[in-house]
Amino acid sequence: MTHTLGLTQPNSTQSPKISFAAKEIGVTEWKGDILLVGVTEKDLAKDDSSKFTNPILNKLDAHLSGLLTEVSSEEDFTGKPGQSTVLRLPGLVSKRVGLIGLGQSVSSPAAFLSLGEAVAAATKTSQSTTAAIVLASPESVPDESKLSSASAIASGIVLGLFEDGRYKSESKKPSLKSVDIIGFGTGPEVEKKLKYAENVSYGVIFGRELTNSPANVLTPAVLAEEAAKLASTYSDVFTANILNEEQCKELKMGSYLAVAAASANPPHFIHLVYKPSSGSVKTKLALVGKGLTFDSGGYNIKTGPGCSIELMKFDMGGSAAVLGAAKAIGEIKPPGVEVHFIVAACENMISGTGMRPGDVITASNGKTIEVNNTDAEGRLTLADALVYACNQGVDKIVDLATLTGACVIALGTSIAGIYTPNDELAKEVIAASEKSGEKLWRMPLEDSYWEMMKSGVADMVNTGGRAGGSITAALFLKQFVSEKVQWMHIDMAGPVWNDKKKSGTGFGVATLVEWVQSNSSS
């Protein structure tokens, strides 16, 4: 790092490493700090003598001389989602027993992910080092979804424990060391799936940490440094090529360099390549992430309430997803697939050297762009990154970007919009998101809207006004993708940030890793 503005150095932190085990054991025999039971509203039904009809709850209750029955009737614990209650116990081999509400039923990966997060919260409060999670009705999970459900619980636990203390003068470390997942099967297949869930989750955490890092610490140079570090950690399968400003000029990346021109922090173009260490490659993929480490809006500066300029450190959320996925893929090492991770990192600042509204810039494929709004800068960096990705000879590209406020207005803060002319690719990525529990919604690529993007002096303008703003943005990107390549754009401006937790989410990582897996020969 060349200079640290504000003298801020992040504390080094170790992500908590938790050992997961899949077990089949009676709930009253389990030894440890806290035994958590996931209960649906139906599980709490009682018979005439006010005993639980559910065999697992009944057995526990008998050991606790009726405490659970009392709690479920007196504490207004009805098993609704988000409800939980924890009892400290003498007499049982576990120190505490907790009930976690699951609502009507629990079936989707997203619901099991939330269950894992609730488990993490309960272990934090009780400062437990060992925990177990079991469903009151384990038979409610069909055999074919046991693996994915167990792995979603494990992911939820790892992600739920994460607290970013790197920029706090004092931070506490979670105490949890091991978790037994009971009733989801045992053996090498489950263990392998749990390991996969951990690898993906640590990738998500890396994505969150990148997103949370303030712009005075995470400059384009530091983002490139983090990428290079990844490549050297997994040097058996990764190579890194970081291009400087001069090299980008040689490649004629006028669109990207125009955005970077106002900043005192020079741009860095990041290109990592994953190749399996053995075997042939049947598919080549590219993941392209928007990497604006800070976005002031440029001369069209972000002003007024709701402009969120103070959160614009998260404008590299797309690149965080791409690098988080790279970290997970370095651990998982899927066979038969080559992956290019591409980020045109820079800052959008204001200075005498900056691009002005009305300037005409030329992208690396020769197309000219009239800049009618300097705050529509992400697409200008992605234009050159997409041209570069196509030149790598890839079959499919997915780009991720916190691209438009319009997409947040359309879909809210939990759902990302996806755009692609290719139905097959849409199916693949949506299938991956259903496994990861992340929410995507396919939006129209309405070609007639391109009229709004016509310029008097250049091939196109960079923004088409308010109506359908996330659609015209996607149509703009399409101008820089080769017809021969399957391409999807993911606008993740909504789900990149969790306002309640005041933290980046690492959105996109889990879906990208699933998608790469589905294209591999594993």
C-alpha positions as CSV (number, residue, x, y, z in Angstrom):
1,M,0.0,0.0,0.0
2,T,1.4,3.4,-1.0
3,H,-0.3,5.6,1.6
4,T,-3.0,5.1,4.1
5,L,-5.4,8.1,4.2
6,G,-6.5,8.7,7.8
7,L,-3.8,6.4,9.2
8,T,-6.3,3.5,9.3
9,Q,-4.9,0.0,9.3
10,P,-7.4,-2.9,9.5
11,N,-6.8,-5.3,12.4
12,S,-5.9,-8.7,11.1
13,T,-8.8,-11.1,11.8
14,Q,-9.1,-14.8,11.5
15,S,-12.5,-16.1,10.3
16,P,-13.7,-18.5,13.0
17,K,-13.0,-22.1,11.8
18,I,-15.7,-24.4,12.9
19,S,-15.7,-28.1,12.6
20,F,-18.9,-29.6,11.4
21,A,-19.9,-33.2,11.9
22,A,-23.0,-35.1,10.6
23,K,-24.3,-37.4,13.3
24,E,-27.2,-39.7,14.1
25,I,-27.6,-39.7,17.9
26,G,-30.5,-39.5,20.3
27,V,-31.2,-35.9,21.5
28,T,-31.0,-36.9,25.2
29,E,-27.5,-38.5,24.6
30,W,-25.8,-35.5,23.0
31,K,-23.2,-34.0,25.2
32,G,-22.2,-30.3,24.8
33,D,-23.0,-26.7,25.5
34,I,-26.2,-26.1,23.6
35,L,-28.7,-28.4,21.9
36,L,-31.0,-26.5,19.5
37,V,-34.2,-27.9,18.1
38,G,-35.9,-26.5,15.0
39,V,-39.6,-26.6,15.6
40,T,-42.5,-25.8,13.2
41,E,-45.8,-24.5,14.5
42,K,-47.3,-28.0,14.0
43,D,-44.5,-29.6,16.1
44,L,-45.8,-27.8,19.2
45,A,-49.2,-29.5,19.1
46,K,-50.1,-31.2,22.4
47,D,-52.4,-34.1,23.3
48,D,-55.3,-34.1,25.9
49,S,-52.9,-34.5,28.8
50,S,-50.9,-31.5,27.4
51,K,-47.9,-33.6,26.4
52,F,-46.2,-32.9,23.0
53,T,-47.4,-35.3,20.3
54,N,-44.0,-34.8,18.6
55,P,-41.8,-37.8,19.8
56,I,-38.5,-35.8,20.0
57,L,-40.0,-32.9,22.0
58,N,-41.8,-35.4,24.1
59,K,-38.6,-37.3,24.9
60,L,-36.7,-34.1,25.7
61,D,-39.6,-32.8,27.8
62,A,-39.7,-36.0,29.9
63,H,-36.0,-35.5,30.6
64,L,-36.7,-31.9,31.6
65,S,-39.7,-32.8,33.9
66,G,-42.1,-30.8,31.7
67,L,-40.0,-27.6,31.4
68,L,-40.5,-27.4,27.6
69,T,-44.3,-27.7,27.9
70,E,-44.3,-24.8,30.3
71,V,-42.0,-22.6,28.2
72,S,-44.0,-23.2,25.0
73,S,-47.2,-22.3,26.8
74,E,-46.0,-19.4,29.0
75,E,-43.5,-17.7,26.9
76,D,-45.7,-17.2,23.9
77,F,-43.4,-19.4,21.9
78,T,-45.5,-20.7,19.0
79,G,-42.7,-21.7,16.6
80,K,-43.1,-18.7,14.3
81,P,-40.0,-17.9,12.2
82,G,-37.5,-15.8,14.0
83,Q,-38.7,-16.9,17.5
84,S,-36.3,-18.7,19.8
85,T,-36.1,-19.5,23.4
86,V,-33.1,-21.0,25.4
87,L,-33.2,-22.8,28.7
88,R,-30.2,-23.4,31.0
89,L,-30.5,-26.9,32.5
90,P,-29.3,-29.0,35.3
91,G,-29.7,-32.7,34.7
92,L,-29.3,-33.1,31.0
93,V,-25.9,-33.9,29.4
94,S,-26.2,-30.6,27.4
95,K,-25.9,-27.4,29.4
96,R,-28.7,-25.7,27.5
97,V,-31.6,-26.6,25.3
98,G,-33.1,-24.1,22.8
99,L,-36.1,-24.1,20.5
100,I,-35.9,-22.2,17.2
101,G,-39.1,-21.4,15.4
102,L,-39.4,-22.4,11.7
103,G,-42.9,-21.3,10.9
104,Q,-45.3,-23.5,9.0
105,S,-42.6,-25.7,7.5
106,V,-39.0,-25.4,6.4
107,S,-38.0,-26.7,2.9
108,S,-36.0,-24.2,0.8
109,P,-32.2,-23.7,1.1
110,A,-32.9,-20.1,2.1
111,A,-35.1,-21.3,5.1
112,F,-32.3,-23.7,6.3
113,L,-29.8,-20.8,5.8
114,S,-31.9,-18.7,8.2
115,L,-32.1,-21.6,10.6
116,G,-28.3,-21.8,10.6
117,E,-28.1,-18.0,11.3
118,A,-30.5,-18.5,14.3
119,V,-28.2,-21.2,15.6
120,A,-25.2,-18.9,15.3
121,A,-27.1,-16.2,17.2
122,A,-28.1,-18.6,20.0
123,T,-24.5,-19.8,20.4
124,K,-23.2,-16.2,20.5
125,T,-25.6,-15.2,23.3
126,S,-24.8,-18.3,25.4
127,Q,-21.1,-18.1,24.5
128,S,-21.2,-21.8,23.7
129,T,-18.2,-23.6,22.2
130,T,-20.1,-26.8,21.1
131,A,-23.5,-27.0,19.7
132,A,-25.9,-29.4,18.0
133,I,-28.9,-28.7,15.7
134,V,-31.7,-31.2,15.1
135,L,-35.2,-30.8,13.7
136,A,-38.2,-31.9,15.8
137,S,-39.5,-33.6,12.7
138,P,-36.5,-34.8,10.8
139,E,-38.8,-36.9,8.6
140,S,-40.1,-33.7,7.1
141,V,-36.9,-33.3,5.0
142,P,-37.1,-35.7,2.0
143,D,-34.0,-37.8,1.5
144,E,-33.1,-36.1,-1.8
145,S,-32.8,-32.7,-0.1
146,K,-31.0,-33.8,3.1
147,L,-27.6,-33.0,1.7
148,S,-28.5,-29.5,0.5
149,S,-30.4,-28.8,3.7
150,A,-27.5,-29.8,6.0
151,S,-25.1,-27.7,3.9
152,A,-27.4,-24.7,4.0
153,I,-27.5,-24.9,7.8
154,A,-23.7,-25.1,8.0
155,S,-23.5,-22.0,5.7
156,G,-26.0,-20.1,7.9
157,I,-23.9,-20.9,11.0
158,V,-20.6,-19.7,9.5
159,L,-22.2,-16.5,8.0
160,G,-24.2,-15.9,11.1
161,L,-21.1,-15.9,13.3
162,F,-19.3,-13.3,11.1
163,E,-18.9,-9.9,12.6
164,D,-16.5,-7.5,11.0
165,G,-14.3,-6.2,13.7
166,R,-11.3,-5.1,11.6
167,Y,-12.0,-1.4,12.0
168,K,-13.1,-1.4,15.7
169,S,-10.5,-0.7,18.4
170,E,-12.0,-3.6,20.4
171,S,-13.8,-6.6,18.9
172,K,-14.9,-9.9,20.4
173,K,-14.3,-13.3,18.9
174,P,-17.1,-15.9,18.7
175,S,-16.4,-18.9,20.9
176,L,-18.1,-21.6,18.8
177,K,-15.7,-24.4,17.8
178,S,-17.8,-27.3,16.7
179,V,-21.3,-28.1,15.6
180,D,-23.0,-31.5,15.2
181,I,-25.8,-31.6,12.6
182,I,-28.1,-34.4,13.7
183,G,-30.6,-36.3,11.6
184,F,-29.5,-35.4,8.1
185,G,-27.6,-38.6,7.4
186,T,-23.9,-39.5,8.0
187,G,-20.9,-40.6,6.0
188,P,-18.5,-39.2,3.4
189,E,-21.1,-37.7,1.1
190,V,-22.6,-35.4,3.8
191,E,-19.1,-34.6,5.1
192,K,-18.0,-33.6,1.6
193,K,-21.1,-31.4,1.2
194,L,-20.5,-29.7,4.6
195,K,-16.9,-29.0,3.5
196,Y,-18.2,-27.4,0.3
197,A,-20.6,-25.2,2.3
198,E,-17.7,-24.0,4.5
199,N,-15.6,-23.2,1.5
200,V,-18.4,-21.2,-0.1
201,S,-19.2,-19.4,3.2
202,Y,-15.6,-18.3,3.7
203,G,-15.7,-16.9,0.1
204,V,-18.9,-15.0,1.0
205,I,-17.1,-13.6,4.1
206,F,-14.2,-12.5,2.0
207,G,-16.7,-10.8,-0.3
208,R,-18.3,-9.1,2.8
209,E,-14.9,-7.9,4.1
210,L,-14.0,-6.4,0.7
211,T,-17.3,-4.6,0.5
212,N,-17.1,-3.3,4.1
213,S,-13.6,-2.0,3.7
214,P,-13.7,1.8,3.4
215,A,-12.4,3.5,0.2
216,N,-9.5,5.1,2.0
217,V,-8.2,1.6,2.8
218,L,-9.4,-0.5,-0.2
219,T,-8.1,1.5,-3.1
220,P,-7.9,0.0,-6.6
221,A,-4.2,-0.9,-5.9
222,V,-5.2,-2.8,-2.7
223,L,-8.1,-4.6,-4.4
224,A,-5.6,-5.7,-7.0
225,E,-3.2,-6.7,-4.2
226,E,-5.9,-8.8,-2.6
227,A,-6.6,-10.5,-6.0
228,A,-2.9,-11.3,-6.5
229,K,-2.7,-12.7,-2.9
230,L,-5.6,-15.1,-3.8
231,A,-3.7,-16.3,-6.8
232,S,-0.5,-16.9,-4.8
233,T,-2.4,-18.7,-2.1
234,Y,-3.9,-21.1,-4.7
235,S,-0.9,-21.0,-7.1
236,D,-1.5,-24.6,-8.1
237,V,-4.6,-23.6,-10.0
238,F,-4.5,-19.8,-10.3
239,T,-2.4,-17.2,-12.3
240,A,-2.8,-13.4,-11.9
241,N,-2.3,-10.7,-14.5
242,I,-2.7,-7.1,-13.2
243,L,-2.6,-4.5,-15.9
244,N,-1.5,-0.9,-15.1
245,E,-2.8,2.2,-16.8
246,E,-0.2,2.1,-19.6
247,Q,-1.1,-1.5,-20.5
248,C,-4.8,-0.5,-20.5
249,K,-3.9,2.3,-22.9
250,E,-2.2,-0.1,-25.2
251,L,-5.4,-2.1,-25.2
252,K,-7.3,1.1,-26.1
253,M,-9.6,0.9,-23.0
254,G,-10.7,4.6,-23.4
255,S,-14.0,4.0,-21.6
256,Y,-12.6,2.6,-18.4
257,L,-9.6,5.0,-18.3
258,A,-12.0,8.0,-18.7
259,V,-13.7,7.0,-15.4
260,A,-10.4,6.6,-13.6
261,A,-9.0,9.9,-15.0
262,A,-10.0,12.1,-12.0
263,S,-8.5,10.0,-9.2
264,A,-5.2,10.3,-7.5
265,N,-5.4,6.5,-7.1
266,P,-4.5,4.9,-10.4
267,P,-6.6,2.2,-12.0
268,H,-5.7,-1.5,-11.8
269,F,-7.2,-4.0,-14.3
270,I,-7.4,-7.4,-12.6
271,H,-7.4,-10.7,-14.5
272,L,-7.2,-14.0,-12.6
273,V,-7.3,-17.3,-14.4
274,Y,-8.4,-20.6,-12.8
275,K,-7.3,-23.8,-14.6
276,P,-7.6,-27.2,-13.0
277,S,-4.2,-28.8,-12.3
278,S,-5.0,-31.9,-14.4
279,G,-7.5,-33.1,-17.0
280,S,-8.9,-31.4,-20.0
281,V,-11.1,-28.2,-20.0
282,K,-14.5,-28.5,-21.6
283,T,-15.9,-25.1,-20.8
284,K,-14.4,-21.6,-20.4
285,L,-16.3,-19.1,-18.3
286,A,-15.7,-15.5,-17.4
287,L,-16.9,-13.7,-14.2
288,V,-16.7,-9.9,-14.6
289,G,-17.3,-7.7,-11.5
290,K,-17.8,-4.0,-11.3
291,G,-14.9,-2.6,-9.2
292,L,-15.6,1.0,-8.3
293,T,-13.8,1.3,-5.0
294,F,-15.5,4.7,-4.5
295,D,-18.1,6.5,-6.6
296,S,-18.6,10.2,-6.0
297,G,-20.7,10.5,-9.2
298,G,-18.0,12.6,-10.8
299,Y,-19.2,16.0,-12.0
300,N,-22.7,14.7,-11.8
301,I,-22.0,14.4,-8.1
302,K,-24.3,12.4,-5.9
303,T,-26.3,15.0,-3.9
304,G,-29.4,15.2,-1.8
305,P,-31.2,12.8,0.5
306,G,-31.2,9.1,-0.6
307,C,-28.2,9.5,-2.9
308,S,-26.2,7.3,-0.5
309,I,-22.8,8.8,-1.3
310,E,-21.5,7.8,2.1
311,L,-22.1,4.1,1.2
312,M,-20.3,4.3,-2.1
313,K,-17.5,2.1,-0.9
314,F,-19.9,-0.8,-1.8
315,D,-19.8,0.2,-5.5
316,M,-17.2,-2.6,-5.9
317,G,-19.7,-5.2,-4.6
318,G,-19.7,-7.0,-8.0
319,S,-15.9,-7.4,-7.8
320,A,-16.3,-8.6,-4.2
321,A,-18.6,-11.4,-5.5
322,V,-16.2,-12.3,-8.2
323,L,-13.2,-12.5,-5.9
324,G,-15.1,-14.2,-3.1
325,A,-16.1,-16.8,-5.7
326,A,-12.4,-17.1,-6.8
327,K,-11.4,-17.8,-3.2
328,A,-14.0,-20.6,-2.9
329,I,-13.1,-22.1,-6.3
330,G,-9.4,-22.1,-5.2
331,E,-10.4,-24.4,-2.3
332,I,-13.0,-26.5,-4.2
333,K,-10.9,-27.0,-7.4
334,P,-13.7,-28.0,-9.8
335,P,-12.4,-30.1,-12.8
336,G,-13.0,-29.6,-16.5
337,V,-13.7,-25.8,-16.3
338,E,-11.5,-22.8,-16.8
339,V,-12.6,-19.5,-15.2
340,H,-11.5,-16.0,-15.9
341,F,-12.1,-13.5,-13.1
342,I,-12.0,-9.9,-14.4
343,V,-12.3,-6.6,-12.6
344,A,-11.6,-3.1,-14.1
345,A,-10.9,-1.4,-10.7
346,C,-10.9,2.3,-10.3
347,E,-12.4,5.3,-8.5
348,N,-14.9,7.8,-9.9
349,M,-13.7,11.1,-8.4
350,I,-13.7,14.8,-9.3
351,S,-10.7,16.8,-10.5
352,G,-9.4,19.0,-13.3
353,T,-8.3,15.8,-15.1
354,G,-11.7,14.2,-14.9
355,M,-14.2,13.4,-17.6
356,R,-16.9,16.0,-18.2
357,P,-20.5,15.6,-19.1
358,G,-20.6,15.8,-22.9
359,D,-17.2,14.3,-23.5
360,V,-17.0,11.6,-26.2
361,I,-14.9,8.5,-25.3
362,T,-13.8,5.5,-27.3
363,A,-14.1,1.9,-25.9
364,S,-11.6,-0.9,-26.8
365,N,-13.9,-2.3,-29.5
366,G,-13.9,1.0,-31.3
367,K,-17.4,2.1,-30.3
368,T,-17.8,5.8,-29.2
369,I,-19.8,7.0,-26.2
370,E,-21.1,10.4,-25.4
371,V,-21.0,10.8,-21.6
372,N,-24.2,12.5,-20.7
373,N,-23.9,11.6,-17.1
374,T,-20.6,10.9,-15.3
375,D,-22.5,9.0,-12.6
376,A,-23.4,6.3,-15.1
377,E,-19.7,5.2,-14.8
378,G,-19.9,1.5,-13.9
379,R,-21.1,0.6,-17.4
380,L,-18.2,2.5,-18.9
381,T,-15.7,0.4,-16.9
382,L,-17.6,-2.8,-17.7
383,A,-17.7,-2.0,-21.4
384,D,-13.9,-2.5,-21.7
385,A,-13.9,-5.4,-19.2
386,L,-16.6,-7.2,-21.3
387,V,-14.6,-6.7,-24.5
388,Y,-11.5,-8.0,-22.8
389,A,-13.4,-11.1,-21.4
390,C,-14.7,-11.9,-24.9
391,N,-11.1,-11.7,-26.2
392,Q,-10.1,-14.5,-23.8
393,G,-12.1,-17.0,-25.9
394,V,-14.7,-17.8,-23.2
395,D,-18.0,-19.6,-23.9
396,K,-20.1,-17.8,-21.3
397,I,-19.8,-14.6,-19.3
398,V,-21.7,-13.5,-16.2
399,D,-21.1,-9.9,-15.1
400,L,-22.2,-8.6,-11.7
401,A,-22.6,-4.9,-10.8
402,T,-24.2,-2.5,-8.4
403,L,-25.3,-0.8,-11.6
404,T,-28.5,1.2,-11.1
405,G,-30.7,2.7,-8.5
406,A,-33.5,1.9,-10.9
407,C,-33.1,-1.8,-10.2
408,V,-33.5,-1.2,-6.5
409,I,-36.7,0.7,-7.1
410,A,-38.0,-2.1,-9.3
411,L,-37.1,-5.1,-7.2
412,G,-36.3,-3.8,-3.7
413,T,-33.2,-4.6,-1.6
414,S,-33.4,-8.5,-1.5
415,I,-33.6,-9.4,-5.2
416,A,-31.1,-8.9,-8.0
417,G,-32.3,-8.3,-11.6
418,I,-30.8,-10.5,-14.3
419,Y,-30.6,-9.7,-18.0
420,T,-29.7,-12.1,-20.8
421,P,-30.7,-12.8,-24.4
422,N,-29.9,-16.5,-23.7
423,D,-32.6,-18.7,-22.2
424,E,-30.3,-21.6,-21.5
425,L,-27.9,-19.4,-19.5
426,A,-30.9,-17.9,-17.6
427,K,-32.0,-21.5,-16.7
428,E,-28.4,-22.4,-15.5
429,V,-27.9,-19.4,-13.3
430,I,-31.4,-19.5,-11.9
431,A,-31.0,-23.2,-11.0
432,A,-27.7,-22.2,-9.2
433,S,-29.4,-19.4,-7.3
434,E,-32.1,-21.8,-6.1
435,K,-29.4,-24.0,-4.6
436,S,-27.6,-21.0,-3.0
437,G,-30.8,-19.4,-1.6
438,E,-30.0,-16.0,-3.3
439,K,-32.8,-14.3,-5.0
440,L,-32.7,-13.4,-8.7
441,W,-35.5,-12.2,-11.1
442,R,-35.2,-12.2,-14.8
443,M,-35.9,-8.8,-16.4
444,P,-36.7,-8.0,-20.0
445,L,-34.0,-6.9,-22.5
446,E,-36.4,-4.7,-24.4
447,D,-34.5,-3.8,-27.7
448,S,-36.9,-1.0,-28.6
449,Y,-35.7,1.0,-25.5
450,W,-32.3,1.3,-27.3
451,E,-33.8,4.4,-29.1
452,M,-33.3,6.3,-25.8
453,M,-29.6,5.6,-26.0
454,K,-28.9,7.2,-29.4
455,S,-26.5,10.1,-29.5
456,G,-26.2,13.0,-31.9
457,V,-22.4,13.0,-32.0
458,A,-21.4,9.4,-31.0
459,D,-22.6,5.8,-31.4
460,M,-24.5,6.0,-28.1
461,V,-25.0,8.0,-24.9
462,N,-24.2,6.3,-21.6
463,T,-27.6,6.8,-19.9
464,G,-31.2,7.0,-21.2
465,G,-33.0,8.8,-18.5
466,R,-35.2,7.5,-15.7
467,A,-37.7,5.2,-17.4
468,G,-36.5,1.6,-17.5
469,G,-33.1,2.7,-16.3
470,S,-31.8,-0.8,-15.4
471,I,-33.0,-2.1,-18.8
472,T,-31.2,0.6,-20.8
473,A,-28.1,0.0,-18.7
474,A,-28.2,-3.7,-19.6
475,L,-28.7,-2.8,-23.3
476,F,-25.7,-0.6,-23.1
477,L,-23.5,-3.5,-21.8
478,K,-24.8,-5.7,-24.6
479,Q,-23.0,-3.5,-27.2
480,F,-19.7,-4.7,-25.8
481,V,-20.4,-8.5,-25.9
482,S,-19.6,-10.7,-28.9
483,E,-22.6,-12.4,-30.5
484,K,-20.7,-15.7,-30.2
485,V,-20.6,-15.6,-26.4
486,Q,-23.5,-16.4,-24.0
487,W,-23.8,-13.4,-21.6
488,M,-25.7,-12.5,-18.5
489,H,-25.7,-9.2,-16.6
490,I,-26.7,-9.3,-12.9
491,D,-27.7,-5.9,-11.4
492,M,-27.2,-6.4,-7.6
493,A,-27.4,-2.8,-6.4
494,G,-30.2,-3.8,-4.0
495,P,-28.9,-7.0,-2.3
496,V,-25.2,-5.8,-2.0
497,W,-25.9,-4.2,1.3
498,N,-27.8,-5.1,4.5
499,D,-29.0,-1.8,6.0
500,K,-30.1,-3.4,9.3
501,K,-26.7,-5.0,9.9
502,K,-24.8,-2.1,8.3
503,S,-22.7,-4.5,6.4
504,G,-22.0,-5.9,2.9
505,T,-23.8,-9.2,2.2
506,G,-21.3,-11.0,0.0
507,F,-24.3,-11.4,-2.4
508,G,-23.5,-13.3,-5.6
509,V,-20.6,-15.5,-4.3
510,A,-22.7,-18.6,-3.5
511,T,-24.6,-18.5,-6.8
512,L,-21.4,-18.0,-8.9
513,V,-19.7,-20.9,-7.2
514,E,-22.8,-23.1,-7.8
515,W,-22.9,-22.0,-11.4
516,V,-19.2,-22.8,-12.0
517,Q,-19.7,-26.2,-10.4
518,S,-22.7,-26.9,-12.7
519,N,-20.4,-26.2,-15.7
520,S,-17.6,-28.4,-14.4
521,S,-17.2,-32.1,-15.0
522,S,-17.5,-33.0,-11.3
